Amino acid sequence: MVDNRTMAILMELFATRKESLYELSIQTGIEKEQLHSNLELVNQLLQEHSFPQIQYKDSEFVISTELYNQKESVFSLFRNRQIYLSQEERQLLIYLYTFIRKEFVSNVHYQELLSVSRNTTLTDIKNVKELCLNFQVRLEYTRAKGYHLIGREEDKHRLALYALSNCLQSSIGVWALDYILKSWGEENPIEELKIVSQQACNYYKVSALEERLDEYLYFLIFLFIRQARVGNLINWNFEGKVGFVKDFLQRLWKLLRLKSTSTLELNAATQEYLSHLLQGCLEGESGEKDDLFYHLTVEIVEEMERLSLIAFEHRSEMIEGLQRHLIPAYYRLTSRLVNVNSYTETIKEEHADLFYLVKKALRPLEEHLGFTIPDSEVSYFVIHFGGYIEAGQQRSYRYRALVVCPNGVSSSLIVKENLRQLFPNIYFADTHSLQDWKMLDMTDYDMVFGTIKLNIELPFFLVSQLMTSNHKKELFHLVNQHFPNAAYFPIEIEQLLSLVGKHATIHQEQALKYELVQFLNQRSHEQRGRSPMLEELITKETFQWSEEVLDWQKAVALAARPLVDKGAIETRYIDAMIAKVEEFGPFIDLGKGIAIPHARPEDGVNEVGMSMLVLDKPVYLLDDPSHEIRMFICIAAVDNQTHLRALSHLTKILREEENIQQLVGAKEFADVQHLLKEEQ
């Protein structure tokens, strides 16, 4: 039996004609050891049917011209063999097959489509029904109609987009979708649609989020087939500005009509709806002069600065980059599309404190949308803010690298984050799309990393968004061959290996080198980035209660006194905190009687610290009665990161009214100590 991995290998090699084992593993997601066995099977089948075999020359697998010219015959051979599909893949294909059905569909149709037993088919149908319910859709069977879908047309579309997205993330996704189309006698015009899309992107000076656009183009293909049977059923009344995107859509729809006998026109509602979905696949200057996205972006950044106590440098640049992501995210969210993001749980685990703060900072967007933003979308914003926070840390690098990714700002930042952890001695410059990297001065860089292969003179390394441990090891060795010290931090590994070699025999030097580098990098990161807990900062020594009558300036000074006494801050930091309020207004007022005075690290911070002052008699910031303060929490941050753990915990405490009342009513440390230990 030919499995889906074998098909993935064949499709990739015929697409590129030549690839190394590492590149083939990255592109297919199949580990190197499994690749060898699958390629042996492929060559065995090719030999049995008198085709030339796939060659292995100079560490690369090569499709000869003779074999390439017989491409259609080769794929016909493999299509006629039974292909193994996973349970999830079968369920998605059943739905898509039903979505574009042209006639009566029964259990037998599904069984023949998937080449599985009757019992397996019945189990798959049961699972598809459960999947449909998650999208408010029902898969029903009647003698008159066979299997058919019941529900709102928009919900059926959401599930179709979800199925397409998941299929395309599979190693055989393209083959599987082509298989479904051919099952109904339809050709696949995806390559022509991609050409038209690229022409439209160039004309309107926008960048396509490649993965999302691929999903959209396949959706158009499937929808076009469906519309021939059901017509225009969309009831879309969202008021959005799509402008040039309507013309973009018309170009695509015109091509689909030319490739078929259908004369179906899009009605106004369907056109608005499909344009709205398309906007979620594009980044860049759209020509729209709507201030909505700019103002939303600014509000989010301001909220993040307020919550994190970070004043972002290069603020205008940050707002511009965040807005580029916000626009397509907004259209996805308003379309209620399910974002398939396998990186979400990793981000929540590795950046828990930042994730919490960013989720809170997205309040302006949530209020505008009227619903909670799912974690899968929040995670992309976390990567954005995390990148800017990391950029604010001062350190030197040995090399400069460019990252090229066609899947948008957010996906690029995920790639960049993974590379930064693997190679701490490389400075990864701003990521770039396929359209603009060619205009850069490449003399500014030592190397290039990309999620697609590029013809470039500089050393180039192919990567994927989510790399396995084996892929990371292989990439480590490849980069190290060209740039010996890209990952060596904070000590020279060669010296360490030399010492080990004096007392032991090293059998796998490259593997040992990789493990040592990762271990030392992780230890170094933990030592540099160790974030103290809230209970370590607000202690009996840094807590105060006062019944003095004070003005707000003296209250700030009193709140900071424990930090001065322990040497965490200099007295000029107090002056800086007061000056900030006088210059920018009562921005430190969190509401409900709580203020968090702070200034920048360079204003006199020696070490991270927090102190708490509870007042028996309130003070008024800037002598304004509308800003009554009963508790000051003074924060001294040494950088953009170290204080975030304690701050996110404090924010969680302050979200409960009962906790606030306990804090502002405290007279001694014992009254608040139990709160500080919660939710760690």
VOVEX-834630 format. One line per 8 residues: their letters; for each residue x, y, z of C-alpha. Coordinates in steps of 0.25 Angstrom, whole numbers, plus 2048, in hexadecimal, padded with zeros to 3 digits. Last residue first. Example, Ala and Ser with C-alpha at 12.3 -4.5 7.8 and 13.67 -1.06 7.14 Angstrom:
2
sa	837/7FC/81D; 831/7EE/81F
//
This chain:
680
qeekllhq	806/87D/8A3; 7F7/880/8A4; 7F8/884/8B3; 804/887/8BB; 802/896/8BA; 7F4/895/8BF; 7F9/88E/8CC; 803/899/8CF
vdafekag	7F9/8A4/8CF; 7F4/8A5/8DD; 801/8A0/8E3; 808/8AC/8DD; 801/8B5/8E6; 7F6/8C0/8E5; 7EE/8BA/8D9; 7E1/8C0/8D5
vlqqinee	7E6/8C4/8C7; 7EB/8B6/8C5; 7DF/8AF/8CA; 7D5/8B7/8C2; 7DD/8B5/8B6; 7DC/8A6/8B8; 7CD/8A6/8B9; 7CC/8AE/8AD
erliktlh	7D4/8A3/8A5; 7DC/8A8/899; 7E6/8AD/8A2; 7EC/8A0/8A5; 7EE/89C/897; 7F5/8A9/894; 7FE/8A6/8A0; 801/899/89A
slarlhtq	804/89F/88C; 80D/8A9/893; 815/89F/89B; 818/897/88E; 81A/8A3/885; 825/8AA/88E; 831/8A3/887; 82C/8A6/879
ndvaaici	82E/8B5/874; 83A/8B8/87C; 83F/8BB/88A; 831/8BE/88F; 82E/8C6/89C; 81F/8C6/8A0; 818/8CE/8AB; 80B/8C9/8AF
fmriehsp	803/8D4/8B5; 7F6/8D2/8BC; 7EA/8DC/8C0; 7EA/8E5/8B4; 7DF/8EE/8B0; 7E0/8F3/8A1; 7D3/8FA/89F; 7D7/903/8AB
ddllyvpk	7E2/909/8A2; 7EE/90E/8AA; 7F7/909/8A0; 7F4/8FB/8A5; 7EB/8FD/8B1; 7EF/8F7/8BF; 7E7/8ED/8C8; 7E8/8ED/8D7
dlvlmsmg	7EB/8DF/8DD; 7F5/8DD/8D2; 7FB/8CF/8CD; 809/8CF/8C8; 80E/8C4/8C0; 81C/8C1/8BB; 822/8BA/8AE; 830/8B7/8A9
venvgdep	839/8B4/89E; 847/8B8/8A0; 850/8C5/89E; 845/8CE/899; 848/8DD/898; 841/8E3/88C; 848/8DA/882; 83D/8CF/886
rahpiaig	832/8D8/882; 828/8DE/88B; 81D/8D8/895; 811/8DC/89D; 806/8D1/89E; 7F9/8D7/8A4; 7ED/8D1/8AA; 7E1/8D7/8AF
kgldifpg	7D7/8D0/8A7; 7DD/8D5/89A; 7EB/8D1/894; 7F0/8DF/896; 7FF/8DF/891; 7FA/8E7/885; 7F7/8F3/88E; 7FD/8FD/884
feevkaim	808/8FC/87A; 812/907/87F; 80E/908/88D; 80C/8F9/88E; 81A/8F6/888; 821/901/891; 81C/8FA/89D; 822/8EC/899
adiyrtei	82F/8F3/894; 830/8FA/8A2; 82F/8ED/8A9; 839/8E6/89F; 843/8F2/8A3; 843/8EC/8B1; 84A/8DF/8AC; 843/8D2/8AB
agkdvlpr	845/8C4/8AF; 84F/8C8/8BA; 847/8C2/8C6; 844/8D0/8CC; 840/8D5/8BF; 836/8CA/8BC; 830/8CC/8CA; 82E/8DB/8C7
aalavakq	826/8D9/8BA; 819/8DA/8C1; 81D/8E6/8C9; 822/8ED/8BD; 815/8EB/8B5; 80D/8EF/8C2; 815/8FC/8C3; 812/8FF/8B4
wdlveesw	803/8FC/8B7; 801/905/8C3; 802/8FF/8D0; 7F9/8FE/8DD; 800/8F3/8E5; 7F8/8E6/8E8; 803/8DD/8E1; 804/8CF/8DE
qftektil	811/8C9/8D8; 815/8BC/8D1; 823/8BB/8CB; 829/8B4/8D7; 81E/8AB/8DA; 81F/8A7/8CC; 81A/8AB/8BE; 826/8A6/8B5
eelmpsrg	827/898/8B8; 818/896/8BA; 816/89C/8AB; 81F/891/8A5; 82D/894/8A0; 82F/893/891; 83C/88B/88D; 840/890/87F
rqehsrqn	84F/891/880; 851/885/888; 846/87D/881; 84B/881/873; 859/87D/877; 854/870/87C; 84D/86E/86F; 859/872/867
lfqvleyk	862/869/86E; 859/85D/86C; 856/860/85E; 865/861/85B; 868/855/862; 85E/84D/85B; 863/852/84D; 871/84F/850
laqeqhit	86E/841/855; 866/83E/848; 872/843/840; 87C/83C/848; 876/82E/847; 87F/824/84D; 887/82D/856; 891/824/85E
ahkgvlsl	894/829/86C; 89E/831/875; 8A5/83A/86B; 89A/83A/862; 891/841/86C; 89B/84C/86D; 89C/84E/85E; 88C/84E/85E
lqeieipf	88C/859/868; 896/861/860; 88E/85F/853; 882/864/85A; 887/872/85C; 87F/878/868; 872/880/869; 86D/87D/85E
yaanpfhq	871/876/852; 866/875/848; 86B/87D/83C; 879/87A/840; 87E/871/834; 876/879/829; 876/871/81C; 877/863/822
nvlhflek	86F/867/82E; 863/86B/826; 862/85D/820; 865/857/82E; 85A/85F/835; 850/85C/82A; 852/84D/82C; 850/84E/83B
khnstmlq	844/857/839; 83E/84E/82F; 840/842/838; 839/84A/844; 82D/84D/83A; 82B/85A/834; 81E/862/834; 81E/86E/82B
svlffple	827/867/821; 836/869/81D; 83E/86A/810; 84C/86F/812; 853/879/808; 862/87D/808; 862/88A/800; 861/889/7F1
inlkitgf	852/887/7F0; 849/87E/7E9; 83E/87C/7F3; 837/870/7F9; 82B/872/802; 82A/874/811; 836/87D/810; 843/880/818
vmdydtmd	84E/889/812; 85C/88B/815; 867/895/818; 85E/8A2/816; 860/8B1/813; 867/8AD/806; 859/8A9/802; 854/8B7/7FF
lmkwdqls	845/8B4/7FF; 83C/8B5/7F3; 83C/8A6/7F1; 836/8A5/7FF; 829/8AD/7FB; 820/8A4/7F3; 823/896/7FA; 820/89C/808
htdafyin	82A/8A1/812; 82E/89F/820; 835/8AA/828; 843/8A6/82B; 847/899/833; 854/89C/83A; 85C/88F/83B; 863/88C/848
pflqrlne	857/886/84F; 855/87B/844; 84B/871/848; 842/87A/851; 843/885/846; 83F/87B/83B; 833/877/842; 82F/886/845
kvilsssv	831/889/836; 829/87E/831; 81D/883/83A; 820/891/836; 81E/88D/827; 811/886/82A; 80C/893/830; 811/89D/825
gnpcvvla	80B/895/81A; 80C/887/813; 817/88A/809; 823/889/812; 831/88E/810; 83A/890/81C; 846/898/81B; 853/895/823
ryrysrqq	85D/89D/82A; 869/897/831; 872/899/83D; 868/89F/846; 869/8A9/851; 85E/8AC/85C; 854/8B6/861; 846/8B1/863
gaeiyggf	83B/8BA/85C; 83A/8B0/851; 835/8A5/85A; 829/8AE/85E; 826/8B1/84F; 827/8A2/84C; 81E/89F/858; 814/8A9/854
hivfysve	812/8A2/846; 813/894/84B; 808/897/856; 800/89D/84A; 801/890/843; 7FD/888/850; 7F0/891/851; 7EB/88B/844
sdpitfgl	7EC/87C/849; 7E7/881/857; 7D9/885/851; 7D5/894/852; 7C9/896/85B; 7BD/89C/854; 7B7/8AA/851; 7C1/8AD/846
heelprla	7C4/8BB/84A; 7C5/8B7/859; 7CE/8AC/856; 7D7/8B5/84E; 7D8/8BF/859; 7DA/8B3/863; 7E6/8AE/85C; 7EF/8B3/867
kkvlyfld	7E9/8A8/870; 7ED/89D/867; 7FB/8A3/866; 7FC/8A3/875; 7F9/895/876; 801/890/86B; 80D/898/870; 80C/890/87D
aheekite	80A/883/877; 815/884/86C; 81B/876/86B; 80E/86F/86F; 804/878/867; 80D/879/85B; 80F/86A/85B; 7FF/868/85C
tysnvnvl	7FD/872/850; 807/86C/846; 7FE/862/840; 7F6/86E/83A; 7E9/86B/832; 7E1/878/832; 7D2/875/833; 7CB/87F/82A
rstlryya	7C1/888/831; 7C1/891/825; 7C3/89D/82E; 7CF/896/834; 7D5/893/826; 7D3/8A1/822; 7D9/8A7/82E; 7E5/89E/82D
pilhrqlg	7E7/8A3/81F; 7E8/8B1/824; 7EF/8AE/831; 7FB/8A8/82B; 7FF/8B5/823; 7FB/8BD/82F; 805/8B6/838; 810/8BA/82E
eimesrhe	80C/8C9/82D; 80A/8CA/83C; 818/8C5/83F; 81E/8CE/835; 817/8DA/83B; 81B/8D5/849; 82A/8D4/846; 82C/8D1/855
failslre	821/8CC/85D; 81E/8D2/86A; 81C/8C5/873; 814/8C6/880; 80D/8B9/87B; 7FF/8BC/87D; 800/8CB/879; 809/8C8/86D
meevievt	800/8BD/869; 7F4/8C6/869; 7FB/8D1/861; 7FF/8C6/857; 7F1/8C1/856; 7EB/8CF/855; 7F5/8D3/84A; 7F1/8C6/842
lhyflddk	7E3/8C9/843; 7E5/8D8/83F; 7ED/8D3/833; 7E3/8C8/82F; 7D7/8D2/82F; 7DE/8DD/828; 7D8/8D9/81A; 7DF/8DF/80F
egsegelc	7DF/8D2/807; 7EB/8D1/7FD; 7ED/8C3/801; 7FB/8C5/806; 800/8B8/80B; 7FB/8AB/80F; 7F1/8A1/808; 7EA/894/80C
gqllhsly	7E0/89A/815; 7DB/8A4/80A; 7D8/897/802; 7CD/893/80C; 7C7/8A1/80B; 7C7/8A1/7FC; 7C0/893/7FD; 7B5/899/805
eqtaanle	7B3/8A6/7FD; 7B2/89E/7F0; 7A8/894/7F7; 79F/8A0/7FB; 7A0/8A7/7EE; 79D/89B/7E5; 7A8/893/7DF; 7A5/88E/7D1
ltstsklr	7A3/880/7CD; 7A6/87D/7BE; 7AC/86F/7C0; 7B2/868/7B5; 7C0/868/7BC; 7CE/86D/7BB; 7C9/87B/7B6; 7C0/87C/7C2
llkwlrql	7CB/879/7CC; 7D4/883/7C5; 7C9/88E/7C6; 7C8/88A/7D5; 7D6/88D/7D7; 7D6/89A/7D0; 7C9/89E/7D7; 7CF/89B/7E5
fdkvfgvk	7DB/8A5/7E2; 7D1/8AF/7DD; 7C9/8AE/7EA; 7D6/8AF/7F2; 7D8/8BD/7ED; 7CE/8C3/7F7; 7CB/8B9/802; 7C5/8C2/80C
gefnwnil	7BD/8BB/816; 7AE/8BB/819; 7AA/8AD/81D; 79D/8A9/816; 79F/89B/810; 794/892/80D; 79B/888/804; 792/87E/7FC
ngvraqri	797/881/7EE; 795/875/7E6; 793/867/7EB; 798/85E/7E0; 7A2/867/7D8; 7A5/86E/7E6; 7AB/861/7EB; 7B5/860/7DF
flfilfyl	7B9/86F/7E1; 7BA/86D/7F0; 7C4/862/7EE; 7CD/86A/7E5; 7CB/876/7EE; 7CF/86F/7FA; 7DB/86A/7F3; 7DF/878/7F0
yedlreel	7DC/87C/7FF; 7E5/871/805; 7F0/875/7FB; 7EE/883/800; 7EF/87F/80E; 7FC/878/80C; 802/883/803; 7FF/88F/80C
asvkyync	7FE/898/7FF; 806/8A5/7FE; 7FF/8B1/7F9; 804/8BB/7EE; 7F6/8BB/7E7; 7FC/8B7/7D9; 806/8AE/7E0; 7FC/8A7/7E8
aqqsvikl	7F3/8A6/7DC; 7FD/89F/7D4; 801/896/7DF; 7F2/892/7E0; 7F1/88F/7D1; 7FD/886/7D2; 7F7/87F/7DE; 7EA/87D/7D7
eeipneeg	7F1/876/7CB; 7F8/86D/7D5; 7EB/869/7DC; 7E3/866/7D0; 7E0/858/7D5; 7D7/850/7CB; 7CA/84A/7CF; 7C4/83D/7CC
wskliydl	7BE/83B/7DA; 7C8/832/7DF; 7D2/83B/7D8; 7CF/846/7E2; 7D1/83C/7EE; 7DE/837/7E8; 7E4/845/7E6; 7E0/848/7F4
awvgissq	7E8/83C/7F9; 7F4/83F/7F0; 7F5/84D/7F6; 7F4/848/804; 7FD/83D/803; 807/841/80E; 7FB/847/816; 7FB/856/819
lcnslayl	7F3/858/80C; 7E8/84E/811; 7E7/855/81E; 7E4/863/817; 7DB/85C/80D; 7D3/856/818; 7D2/863/820; 7CE/86A/813
alrhkdee	7C3/860/811; 7BE/861/81F; 7BD/870/81E; 7B6/86F/811; 7AC/866/817; 7AA/870/822; 7A8/87B/817; 79D/872/810
rgilhygk	795/871/81D; 792/863/820; 78F/855/81A; 799/84D/812; 796/841/809; 797/832/809; 78D/82C/800; 782/835/7FB
artyelrv	776/82D/7F9; 779/821/802; 77E/82B/80D; 78B/82D/814; 78F/839/81C; 79D/840/81F; 799/84B/828; 7A0/859/829
qfnlclek	7A1/862/836; 7B0/862/834; 7B3/859/840; 7A7/850/83B; 7AF/84E/82E; 7BA/847/835; 7B1/83D/83C; 7AA/83A/82F
vnkidtlt	7B8/837/829; 7BB/82E/835; 7AE/826/832; 7B2/825/823; 7C0/820/826; 7BA/815/82F; 7B1/811/824; 7BC/811/81A
tnrsvsll	7C5/809/823; 7BA/7FF/824; 7B8/7FE/815; 7C7/7FC/813; 7D0/806/80D; 7D4/80B/7FF; 7D1/819/802; 7C8/81D/7F6
eqyhvnsv	7C3/80F/7F5; 7BE/80F/803; 7B9/81D/802; 7B1/81A/7F5; 7AC/80D/7FC; 7A7/814/808; 79E/81D/7FF; 79F/82A/7F7
fekrifty	794/82E/7ED; 799/838/7E2; 7A2/844/7E0; 7A9/844/7EE; 7B2/850/7F0; 7B0/850/800; 7AF/841/800; 7BD/83F/7FB
lyillqre	7C2/84A/804; 7BC/843/810; 7C0/835/80D; 7CE/83B/80A; 7CF/841/818; 7CB/834/81E; 7D5/82C/816; 7E0/835/81A
eqslyiqr	7DD/834/829; 7DD/824/828; 7EA/824/821; 7EB/821/812; 7F2/815/80C; 7F2/815/7FD; 7ED/809/7F5; 7F4/809/7E7
nrflsfvs	7EE/80F/7DB; 7F3/81D/7DF; 801/817/7E0; 802/813/7D2; 7FA/81F/7CD; 805/827/7D4; 810/820/7CC; 809/821/7BF
ekqnylet	806/830/7C1; 815/833/7C4; 81B/82B/7B8; 823/837/7B4; 829/838/7C2; 82E/82A/7C1; 836/82D/7B5; 83A/83B/7BA
sivfesdk	840/834/7C6; 83A/836/7D4; 845/838/7DE; 847/836/7EC; 853/83D/7F2; 860/83A/7FA; 868/83B/7ED; 85F/832/7E5
yqiqpfsh	854/829/7E9; 84B/825/7DE; 83C/823/7DD; 83A/816/7D4; 837/816/7C6; 829/810/7C3; 828/801/7BF; 81B/7FE/7C7
eqllqnvl	822/7F5/7D1; 82E/7FF/7D1; 825/80B/7D5; 81E/802/7E0; 82C/7FF/7E6; 830/80D/7E5; 824/812/7ED; 826/807/7F7
elnshlqe	835/80B/7F9; 830/81A/7FA; 827/816/805; 832/80F/80D; 83C/81A/80B; 831/825/80F; 82E/81E/81C; 83C/820/821
keigtqis	83C/82E/81D; 830/832/824; 823/836/81C; 81E/845/81D; 81D/845/80D; 825/852/80B; 82F/851/817; 832/842/814
leylsekr	834/845/805; 83D/850/809; 845/848/812; 847/83C/808; 84B/846/7FE; 842/84A/7F2; 841/849/7E3; 836/849/7D9
taflemli	82E/854/7E1; 820/850/7DF; 822/842/7DB; 82A/840/7E8; 81F/846/7F0; 814/83F/7EA; 81B/831/7EB; 81F/833/7FA
amtrndvm	810/837/7FD; 80B/82B/7F6; 814/822/7FE; 810/829/80B; 802/826/808; 804/817/808; 805/80E/7FC; 800/800/800
//
